[in-house]
Every structure is written in structure tokens, then in C-alpha cells.
Amino acid sequence: MRSPSCRVQAFLAAGHVCSVMGVEEYPELAERFRVPIVVTGFEPLDILEGVRRAVRQLERGEHTVDNAYPRAVRSEGNPAAQAMLEDVFEVTDRAWRGIGVIPGSGWRLSDRYREFDAEERFSVTGIRTVESAACRSGEVLQGLLKPHECEAFGTTCTPRNPLGATMVSSEGACAAYYLYRRLDTTPLEASPVA
Ligand code: SF4
């Protein structure tokens, strides 16, 4: 959101994350970036309701946190699950595909569980992933580019052969565009009025 070119206007906060972490960290972000944040589930009606609430806030010039998924998400989240996360993991810097390193944005196993850490056990710490130069997922994630506007979309980049993060999982923007592009039809010409 600090990027001058970022065009994201609102967020649908993932309900499965919020069911564990709660929503109490979001109001400060909504206020700081003056952006609506709507906690949303994954059923089609949940998504539509999340979009509807986000658009309603934008139309009204509001920027609050709205929990549209109360059947699964409580404000405080799940304290027992949070305690387990706190025990097993510790915060670390993490590189996000298409964006780069964001300080304090990831987890790694805490020292208490070091014996289970594959990076320690198998000496794999030197592995570096190289992103395809053709991939523009960073721009997709910032709302600067529609997936089908990427030259690799549907040609060299498909769900079976993804070049970037947003084509990897079914919930990624590029994968969703690929899956549903059959719906991207040219509007029919208006029928003559009888
Ligand atoms: S279509 Fe593929 S290459 Fe293009 S931005 Fe999306 S993931 Fe990257």
C-alpha cells in the first residue's frame, strides 16, 4: 500500500486466516491507508457479499473493518490456535514472489523446534528461487495489470505450467482468470426493439 503505483482500493480479508488471527490488527491499517477491509468467507455468496460491502464503503467514502463472516470469525480470533503458532513459529523477513522481501512478514520454526527444521537438517539454506522475467504477478497483485494482459497468460503460463505465484494456486488471480475466461465473452449486440 505504500507503493506510489498501488491501485488497490479495498481488501477482502481471508476468512480462514481471520478465524485464527482475529481482526484486531486491521483497524489501524484501514485507518492508516484509508482503505476498507472486509472479512470474507469463500462461498460464492460470501465473496459477493464481501465485494458488495467493500463497494458500499467506497461509495460512501468510508474505510472501516467490516466482518462479513461472523459465523466463523470472532474479533479476537482463536486464542488457542494463536498460542500454538506462538509456540511453534517466530517472525522473520520473507520474500514474496512478485513483490520482494517484506520485513517481518513471514514465519520460521522457532528454536524450540529446530530439530524439525528442514533448512537445518538437510542443508538446503542456499536454495534460491528465480522468478521468470516474463512474469508480471507483482503488477497483478497491486492491481496495475489484469492477468489476461500479461503476454505469458494462457500461452507459456498456465495452471499446469505456472510462471508465477498468481497462477499457482486456484485462488490466484491469474489462475482464476484462466479457469473462468470462458465467461469472458463479448457482449451481445442489443436486439432490435420489436
Ligand atoms: S499470467 Fe503467469 S506470467 Fe503472467 S503475471 Fe500471471 S502468473 Fe505471471
Residues whose N, C-alpha, C, O or C-beta is under 5 A from the ligand:
A	BS01	SF4	A134 C135 R136 S137 P147 C150 A152 F153 C157 L163 G164 A165 T166 M167 C174
